[in-house]
Amino acid sequence: MTTMPERPERVRMAAWPAHLSDTLARQHLAGGWLRALPPVGVQILGAIASRCEMVRRTELGRVLPVEPVDGDRWAAPCWVDVPEDAEQVVTLDRYAAAYDRGPVRTCADLLDLLVAAGVLWVAEGTVDDTIGPVEPVPGVDEVFPVSNDERAEIASLRAMAADLG
């Protein structure tokens, strides 16, 4: 059985103090993002958290650990090996379907899903999509329909993050 929880109110941040970067990183761990996303997604969240201010899409694209497609890193695949990561790919596609998004195959698809789910936000009217995080960072189970097994795994991650301080 899967559930799709209600969205709690989150604060859209344009700038934040350095100590909050660590808090955001812990929330990424506790929220299950490290298990739910391909490595490039973890890189996107981490790069934004450590920036301490909103970042332009082109700047963020420069740190993506992918080979550009026709000079565009956002067009590059977000998965290293789709067959090897098949279970995770299917899960992320299920999450995307909850927001009427297609399969998540490129870095742009992944960014679009993170924005649609309210994990990140894009400032309206900005040139080159200026992107920022929300606080507190929602957990995977707070923005996507997860199974009971996924919910239990995320609860375990929350407990581990709490033990880390």
LUMTI-744504 format. One record per residue: residue number from 1; residue in three letters; x, y, z of N, C-alpha, C in turn. Coordinates in Angstrom, 1 decimal. Atoms other than C-alpha are relative to their C-alpha. Layout:
N
[NUM, 'ALA', [X, Y, Z], [X, Y, Z], [X, Y, Z]];
...
//
This chain:
165
[1, 'MET', [0.8, -1.2, 0.0], [0.0, 0.0, 0.0], [0.9, 1.2, 0.0]];
[2, 'THR', [-0.7, -1.3, 0.0], [1.2, 3.5, -0.8], [-0.9, 1.1, 0.5]];
[3, 'THR', [0.8, -1.1, -0.5], [0.2, 6.7, 0.8], [0.7, 1.3, -0.6]];
[4, 'MET', [-0.5, -1.3, 0.5], [0.5, 10.3, -0.5], [-0.4, 1.0, 1.1]];
[5, 'PRO', [0.3, -0.9, -1.1], [0.8, 12.6, 2.5], [-0.3, 1.4, -0.4]];
[6, 'GLU', [0.3, -1.4, 0.3], [-0.4, 16.2, 2.7], [1.4, 0.8, 0.1]];
[7, 'ARG', [-1.2, -0.8, 0.0], [2.2, 18.9, 2.1], [0.0, 1.0, 1.1]];
[8, 'PRO', [-0.1, -1.1, -1.0], [3.2, 20.9, 5.2], [0.6, 1.2, -0.6]];
[9, 'GLU', [-0.5, -1.3, 0.4], [4.1, 24.5, 4.9], [1.5, 0.0, 0.2]];
[10, 'ARG', [-1.4, 0.0, 0.0], [7.8, 25.0, 4.1], [0.5, 1.4, -0.3]];
[11, 'VAL', [-0.6, -1.3, 0.3], [10.0, 28.1, 4.0], [0.9, 0.0, -1.2]];
[12, 'ARG', [-0.9, -0.1, 1.1], [11.5, 29.0, 0.7], [1.2, 0.9, 0.3]];
[13, 'MET', [-1.2, -0.8, -0.4], [15.0, 30.2, 1.3], [0.8, 0.5, -1.2]];
[14, 'ALA', [-0.8, -0.6, 1.0], [16.9, 32.6, -0.8], [1.5, 0.1, 0.5]];
[15, 'ALA', [-1.3, -0.1, -0.6], [19.9, 32.9, 1.6], [-0.1, -0.6, 1.4]];
[16, 'TRP', [0.1, 0.6, -1.3], [20.8, 31.1, 4.8], [1.4, 0.0, 0.6]];
[17, 'PRO', [-1.3, 0.0, -0.6], [23.6, 31.0, 7.3], [0.8, -1.3, -0.2]];
[18, 'ALA', [-0.8, 1.2, 0.3], [26.5, 28.5, 6.9], [-0.4, -1.2, 0.9]];
[19, 'HIS', [0.3, 1.1, -0.9], [25.4, 26.5, 10.0], [-1.3, -0.8, -0.5]];
[20, 'LEU', [1.2, 0.6, 0.5], [22.1, 25.8, 8.2], [0.3, -1.0, -1.1]];
[21, 'SER', [-0.4, 0.9, 1.0], [23.9, 24.0, 5.4], [0.1, -1.4, 0.6]];
[22, 'ASP', [-0.2, 1.3, -0.7], [24.8, 21.2, 7.9], [-1.4, -0.6, 0.3]];
[23, 'THR', [1.3, 0.4, -0.3], [21.2, 21.1, 9.0], [-0.8, -0.6, -1.2]];
[24, 'LEU', [0.6, 0.4, 1.3], [20.0, 20.8, 5.4], [0.5, -1.4, -0.4]];
[25, 'ALA', [-0.7, 1.3, 0.4], [22.5, 17.9, 4.8], [-0.6, -1.1, 0.9]];
[26, 'ARG', [0.6, 1.0, -0.9], [21.2, 16.1, 7.9], [-1.4, -0.3, -0.4]];
[27, 'GLN', [1.4, 0.2, 0.4], [17.6, 16.6, 6.7], [0.0, -0.9, -1.3]];
[28, 'HIS', [0.0, 0.8, 1.3], [18.6, 15.1, 3.3], [0.2, -1.5, 0.4]];
[29, 'LEU', [-0.2, 1.3, -0.4], [19.9, 12.0, 5.1], [-1.2, -0.6, 0.7]];
[30, 'ALA', [1.1, 0.5, -0.8], [17.0, 11.7, 7.6], [-1.3, -0.1, -0.9]];
[31, 'GLY', [1.2, 0.1, 0.8], [14.4, 12.3, 4.9], [0.0, -1.1, -1.1]];
[32, 'GLY', [-0.1, 1.1, 0.9], [15.6, 9.4, 2.8], [0.5, 0.3, -1.4]];
[33, 'TRP', [-0.4, -0.4, 1.3], [16.9, 11.4, -0.1], [1.2, -0.7, -0.6]];
[34, 'LEU', [-1.2, 0.7, 0.5], [20.3, 9.6, -0.3], [-0.4, -1.4, -0.5]];
[35, 'ARG', [0.4, 1.3, 0.5], [18.5, 6.3, -0.9], [-1.0, 0.1, -1.2]];
[36, 'ALA', [1.0, -0.2, 1.0], [15.8, 7.7, -3.2], [0.5, 0.5, -1.3]];
[37, 'LEU', [-0.5, -0.7, 1.2], [17.9, 9.6, -5.7], [1.2, -0.6, -0.6]];
[38, 'PRO', [-1.3, 0.4, 0.5], [20.6, 8.8, -8.1], [1.1, 0.9, 0.5]];
[39, 'PRO', [-1.0, -0.9, -0.5], [24.0, 10.2, -7.2], [0.0, 1.4, -0.4]];
[40, 'VAL', [0.1, -1.4, 0.5], [23.5, 13.3, -9.4], [-1.0, 0.8, 0.8]];
[41, 'GLY', [1.0, -0.7, -0.8], [20.4, 14.1, -7.4], [0.5, 0.4, 1.4]];
[42, 'VAL', [-0.6, -0.3, -1.3], [22.3, 13.9, -4.1], [0.9, 1.2, -0.2]];
[43, 'GLN', [-0.9, -1.1, 0.3], [24.9, 16.2, -5.7], [-0.8, 1.3, -0.1]];
[44, 'ILE', [0.8, -1.2, 0.2], [22.2, 18.7, -6.7], [-0.4, 0.5, 1.4]];
[45, 'LEU', [0.4, -0.4, -1.3], [20.8, 18.8, -3.1], [1.1, 0.5, 0.8]];
[46, 'GLY', [-1.1, -0.4, -0.8], [24.2, 19.0, -1.5], [0.6, 1.3, -0.5]];
[47, 'ALA', [-0.6, -1.2, 0.6], [25.5, 21.7, -3.9], [-0.8, 1.2, 0.4]];
[48, 'ILE', [0.9, -1.1, -0.3], [22.5, 23.9, -3.2], [0.1, 0.3, 1.5]];
[49, 'ALA', [0.0, -0.2, -1.5], [22.6, 23.4, 0.6], [1.3, 0.7, 0.4]];
[50, 'SER', [-1.3, -0.5, -0.4], [26.3, 24.2, 0.8], [0.3, 1.4, -0.6]];
[51, 'ARG', [-0.1, -1.3, 0.6], [25.9, 27.4, -1.3], [-0.3, 1.1, 0.9]];
[52, 'CYS', [0.4, -1.0, -0.9], [24.2, 29.4, 1.4], [-0.8, 1.2, -0.7]];
[53, 'GLU', [0.8, -0.9, 0.8], [22.3, 31.3, -1.3], [-0.5, -0.7, -1.2]];
[54, 'MET', [0.5, 0.6, 1.2], [20.2, 30.6, -4.3], [1.0, -0.1, -1.1]];
[55, 'VAL', [-1.0, 0.3, 1.0], [22.1, 29.3, -7.3], [-0.7, 0.0, -1.4]];
[56, 'ARG', [0.5, 0.0, 1.4], [21.5, 29.8, -11.1], [0.2, -1.4, -0.5]];
[57, 'ARG', [0.0, 1.3, 0.7], [20.7, 26.7, -13.1], [1.3, -0.3, -0.7]];
[58, 'THR', [-1.3, 0.2, 0.8], [23.8, 27.2, -15.3], [1.2, -0.2, 1.0]];
[59, 'GLU', [-1.1, 0.2, -1.0], [26.1, 27.5, -12.2], [-0.1, -1.4, 0.6]];
[60, 'LEU', [0.3, 1.3, -0.5], [24.5, 24.4, -10.7], [0.4, -1.1, -0.9]];
[61, 'GLY', [-0.3, 1.0, 1.0], [24.9, 22.5, -13.9], [1.5, -0.3, -0.1]];
[62, 'ARG', [-1.5, 0.2, 0.1], [28.7, 23.0, -13.8], [0.5, -1.0, 1.0]];
[63, 'VAL', [-0.5, 1.0, -1.0], [29.0, 20.8, -10.7], [-0.6, -1.4, -0.2]];
[64, 'LEU', [0.6, 1.3, 0.2], [26.9, 17.9, -12.0], [1.1, -1.0, -0.5]];
[65, 'PRO', [-1.0, 1.0, 0.4], [29.1, 14.8, -12.3], [-0.4, -0.9, -1.2]];
[66, 'VAL', [0.5, 0.7, 1.2], [27.9, 13.9, -15.8], [0.7, 0.6, -1.2]];
[67, 'GLU', [-0.5, -0.5, 1.2], [29.1, 14.2, -19.3], [-1.1, 0.8, -0.8]];
[68, 'PRO', [1.0, -0.8, 0.7], [27.3, 17.0, -21.2], [-0.5, -0.7, -1.3]];
[69, 'VAL', [0.6, 0.5, 1.3], [25.0, 16.1, -24.1], [-0.1, 1.3, -0.8]];
[70, 'ASP', [0.0, -1.2, 0.9], [25.6, 18.7, -26.9], [0.3, 1.2, 0.9]];
[71, 'GLY', [-0.5, -1.1, -0.8], [27.3, 20.9, -24.3], [-1.0, 0.3, 1.2]];
[72, 'ASP', [1.0, -0.2, -1.1], [24.3, 20.7, -21.8], [0.0, -1.1, 1.0]];
[73, 'ARG', [0.0, 1.0, -1.0], [24.8, 18.9, -18.6], [-1.4, -0.4, 0.5]];
[74, 'TRP', [1.4, 0.3, -0.4], [21.1, 19.1, -17.8], [-0.7, -1.0, -0.9]];
[75, 'ALA', [0.6, 1.0, 1.0], [20.3, 17.0, -20.9], [0.7, -1.4, 0.2]];
[76, 'ALA', [-0.7, 1.2, -0.3], [22.7, 14.3, -19.6], [-0.9, -1.0, 0.8]];
[77, 'PRO', [0.7, 1.0, -0.8], [21.4, 11.0, -18.2], [0.3, 0.2, 1.5]];
[78, 'CYS', [-0.3, -0.1, -1.4], [21.0, 11.2, -14.4], [0.3, -1.4, 0.6]];
[79, 'TRP', [-0.3, 1.4, -0.5], [21.5, 7.4, -14.0], [1.3, -0.4, -0.6]];
[80, 'VAL', [-1.3, 0.5, 0.5], [24.9, 5.8, -14.3], [-0.3, -1.3, -0.9]];
[81, 'ASP', [0.3, 1.3, 0.7], [23.4, 2.4, -15.4], [-1.4, -0.4, 0.3]];
[82, 'VAL', [1.4, 0.2, -0.2], [19.7, 2.1, -15.8], [-0.3, -1.5, 0.3]];
[83, 'PRO', [0.3, 1.4, -0.4], [19.6, -1.7, -15.9], [0.5, -0.4, 1.4]];
[84, 'GLU', [-0.5, 0.3, -1.3], [21.8, -1.9, -12.8], [-0.8, 0.6, 1.1]];
[85, 'ASP', [0.8, -0.8, -1.0], [19.7, 0.7, -11.0], [-1.5, -0.2, -0.2]];
[86, 'ALA', [1.4, 0.2, 0.5], [16.4, -0.7, -12.4], [-1.0, 0.2, 1.2]];
[87, 'GLU', [1.0, -0.2, -1.1], [14.6, -0.9, -9.0], [-0.1, 1.4, 0.4]];
[88, 'GLN', [0.1, -1.4, -0.4], [15.5, 2.6, -8.0], [-0.6, 0.9, -1.1]];
[89, 'VAL', [0.6, -0.8, 1.1], [14.6, 3.9, -11.5], [-1.5, -0.2, 0.0]];
[90, 'VAL', [1.5, 0.2, 0.0], [11.1, 2.3, -11.3], [-0.6, 0.8, 1.2]];
[91, 'THR', [0.6, -0.7, -1.2], [10.6, 3.8, -7.8], [0.0, 1.5, -0.3]];
[92, 'LEU', [0.0, -1.5, 0.3], [11.6, 7.3, -8.9], [-1.0, 0.3, -1.0]];
[93, 'ASP', [1.0, -0.2, 1.0], [9.4, 7.0, -11.9], [-1.4, 0.0, 0.6]];
[94, 'ARG', [1.3, 0.0, -0.7], [6.5, 6.1, -9.6], [-0.2, 1.3, 0.7]];
[95, 'TYR', [0.1, -1.3, -0.6], [7.2, 9.2, -7.6], [-0.3, 1.1, -1.0]];
[96, 'ALA', [0.2, -1.1, 1.0], [7.3, 11.3, -10.7], [-1.4, -0.1, -0.5]];
[97, 'ALA', [1.3, 0.1, 0.5], [4.0, 9.9, -11.9], [-1.0, 0.6, 1.0]];
[98, 'ALA', [0.9, -0.6, -1.0], [2.4, 11.2, -8.6], [-0.1, 1.5, -0.3]];
[99, 'TYR', [0.0, -1.4, 0.4], [3.2, 14.7, -10.0], [-0.2, 0.2, -1.5]];
[100, 'ASP', [0.3, 0.0, 1.5], [2.1, 13.9, -13.6], [1.3, 0.3, -0.8]];
[101, 'ARG', [-1.3, -0.1, 0.7], [5.8, 13.8, -14.7], [0.3, -1.3, -0.6]];
[102, 'GLY', [-0.4, 1.2, 0.7], [7.2, 11.3, -17.1], [1.2, -0.6, 0.6]];
[103, 'PRO', [-1.2, 0.7, -0.6], [10.1, 9.0, -16.5], [1.2, 1.0, 0.2]];
[104, 'VAL', [-1.1, -0.9, -0.4], [13.1, 10.6, -14.8], [1.3, -0.7, -0.6]];
[105, 'ARG', [-1.1, 0.5, 0.7], [16.0, 10.0, -17.2], [1.2, 1.0, -0.1]];
[106, 'THR', [-1.0, -1.0, 0.1], [17.9, 13.3, -17.4], [0.1, 0.8, 1.2]];
[107, 'CYS', [-0.2, -0.9, -1.2], [19.3, 15.7, -14.9], [-1.1, 1.1, 0.0]];
[108, 'ALA', [1.1, -1.0, 0.1], [16.6, 18.2, -16.1], [-1.2, -0.6, 0.5]];
[109, 'ASP', [1.2, 0.7, -0.5], [13.9, 15.6, -15.4], [0.1, -0.1, 1.5]];
[110, 'LEU', [-0.2, 0.2, -1.5], [15.3, 15.1, -11.9], [-0.2, 1.4, 0.7]];
[111, 'LEU', [0.2, -1.3, -0.6], [15.5, 18.8, -11.1], [-1.5, 0.4, -0.1]];
[112, 'ASP', [1.4, -0.3, 0.1], [11.9, 19.3, -12.4], [-0.8, -0.8, 1.0]];
[113, 'LEU', [0.7, 0.8, -1.0], [10.7, 16.5, -10.1], [0.2, 0.6, 1.4]];
[114, 'LEU', [-0.3, -0.6, -1.3], [12.5, 18.0, -7.1], [-0.8, 1.3, 0.2]];
[115, 'VAL', [0.8, -1.3, -0.1], [10.8, 21.4, -7.8], [-1.5, -0.3, 0.1]];
[116, 'ALA', [1.4, 0.3, -0.1], [7.4, 19.8, -8.4], [-0.4, -0.5, 1.3]];
[117, 'ALA', [0.3, 0.6, -1.3], [7.6, 17.9, -5.1], [0.2, 1.0, 1.1]];
[118, 'GLY', [-0.1, -1.0, -1.0], [8.5, 21.1, -3.3], [1.3, -0.1, 0.9]];
[119, 'VAL', [-1.3, 0.2, -0.7], [12.0, 20.0, -2.2], [0.9, 1.2, -0.3]];
[120, 'LEU', [-0.7, -1.2, 0.4], [13.5, 22.9, -4.2], [-1.0, 0.9, -0.6]];
[121, 'TRP', [0.9, -0.9, 0.6], [12.0, 26.0, -5.6], [0.7, 0.9, -1.0]];
[122, 'VAL', [-0.6, -0.9, 1.0], [12.6, 28.3, -8.6], [-0.6, 1.4, 0.2]];
[123, 'ALA', [0.5, -1.4, -0.2], [12.3, 32.1, -8.1], [-0.7, 0.4, -1.4]];
[124, 'GLU', [0.7, -0.4, 1.2], [9.7, 33.3, -10.6], [0.6, 1.3, -0.5]];
[125, 'GLY', [-0.5, -1.2, 0.6], [10.8, 35.9, -13.1], [1.5, 0.1, 0.0]];
[126, 'THR', [-1.5, -0.1, 0.0], [14.5, 35.1, -12.7], [0.5, -0.5, -1.3]];
[127, 'VAL', [-0.7, 0.4, 1.2], [16.8, 34.8, -15.6], [0.8, -1.3, 0.4]];
[128, 'ASP', [-0.8, 1.2, -0.2], [18.3, 31.3, -15.9], [-0.4, -0.7, 1.3]];
[129, 'ASP', [0.5, 0.9, -1.1], [16.1, 29.7, -13.2], [0.9, 0.1, 1.3]];
[130, 'THR', [-0.8, 0.0, -1.2], [17.5, 30.7, -9.8], [-0.7, -0.9, 1.0]];
[131, 'ILE', [0.6, 1.2, -0.8], [17.0, 27.7, -7.5], [0.4, 0.1, 1.5]];
[132, 'GLY', [-0.3, 0.0, -1.4], [16.8, 27.5, -3.7], [-0.6, -1.2, 0.7]];
[133, 'PRO', [0.6, 1.1, -0.8], [16.0, 24.9, -1.0], [-1.2, 0.5, 0.8]];
[134, 'VAL', [1.0, -0.3, -1.0], [13.1, 24.8, 1.4], [0.5, -0.6, 1.3]];
[135, 'GLU', [-0.4, 0.4, -1.3], [13.4, 24.4, 5.1], [-1.3, -0.1, 0.9]];
[136, 'PRO', [-0.8, 1.2, 0.0], [12.7, 22.1, 6.7], [-0.1, -0.8, -1.3]];
[137, 'VAL', [0.1, 0.8, 1.2], [13.6, 19.7, 3.9], [-1.0, -1.1, 0.3]];
[138, 'PRO', [1.0, 1.0, -0.2], [10.7, 17.4, 3.5], [0.7, -1.4, -0.3]];
[139, 'GLY', [-0.5, 1.3, 0.2], [11.3, 13.7, 3.7], [-0.7, -0.6, -1.3]];
[140, 'VAL', [0.5, 0.7, 1.2], [10.7, 11.4, 0.7], [-1.5, -0.4, 0.3]];
[141, 'ASP', [1.3, 0.5, -0.3], [7.7, 10.0, 2.5], [-1.0, 1.2, 0.3]];
[142, 'GLU', [0.9, -1.2, -0.2], [6.3, 13.6, 3.0], [-0.5, 0.5, -1.4]];
[143, 'VAL', [0.3, -0.6, 1.3], [6.2, 14.4, -0.8], [-0.3, -1.1, -1.0]];
[144, 'PHE', [0.3, 1.1, 0.9], [5.9, 11.0, -2.5], [-0.8, -1.1, 0.6]];
[145, 'PRO', [0.7, 1.2, -0.5], [3.6, 8.0, -2.3], [1.0, -1.1, 0.3]];
[146, 'VAL', [-0.9, 1.1, -0.3], [5.7, 5.4, -0.5], [-0.7, -1.2, 0.6]];
[147, 'SER', [0.6, 1.3, -0.5], [5.1, 1.8, 0.4], [0.4, 0.0, 1.5]];
[148, 'ASN', [-0.3, 0.1, -1.4], [5.1, 0.7, 4.0], [1.5, -0.4, 0.2]];
[149, 'ASP', [-1.4, 0.4, -0.2], [8.6, -0.9, 3.5], [0.9, 1.2, -0.2]];
[150, 'GLU', [-0.8, -1.2, 0.1], [9.9, 2.4, 2.2], [-0.1, 0.9, 1.2]];
[151, 'ARG', [0.2, -0.8, -1.2], [8.4, 4.2, 5.1], [0.8, -0.5, 1.2]];
[152, 'ALA', [-0.8, 0.6, -1.0], [10.1, 1.8, 7.5], [1.5, 0.3, -0.2]];
[153, 'GLU', [-1.4, -0.3, 0.3], [13.4, 2.3, 5.8], [0.3, 1.5, 0.3]];
[154, 'ILE', [-0.2, -1.4, -0.2], [13.1, 6.1, 6.0], [-0.1, 0.3, 1.5]];
[155, 'ALA', [0.1, -0.2, -1.5], [12.1, 5.9, 9.7], [1.4, -0.5, 0.6]];
[156, 'SER', [-1.3, 0.5, -0.4], [15.4, 3.9, 10.2], [1.0, 1.1, -0.2]];
[157, 'LEU', [-0.9, -1.1, 0.3], [17.3, 6.7, 8.5], [-0.2, 1.2, 0.9]];
[158, 'ARG', [0.3, -1.1, -1.0], [15.6, 9.3, 10.7], [0.7, -0.3, 1.3]];
[159, 'ALA', [-0.6, 0.4, -1.3], [16.7, 7.4, 13.8], [1.5, 0.1, -0.1]];
[160, 'MET', [-1.5, -0.1, 0.1], [20.3, 7.1, 12.5], [0.4, 1.5, 0.0]];
[161, 'ALA', [-0.4, -1.4, 0.0], [20.4, 10.8, 11.7], [-0.2, 0.7, 1.4]];
[162, 'ALA', [0.2, -0.5, -1.4], [19.0, 11.6, 15.2], [1.2, -0.4, 0.9]];
[163, 'ASP', [-1.1, 0.5, -0.8], [21.8, 9.5, 16.7], [1.3, 0.8, -0.3]];
[164, 'LEU', [-1.2, -0.8, 0.4], [24.4, 11.5, 14.7], [0.0, 1.4, 0.6]];
[165, 'GLY', [0.1, -1.3, -0.7], [23.2, 14.6, 16.4], [-0.7, 1.0, -0.9]];
//
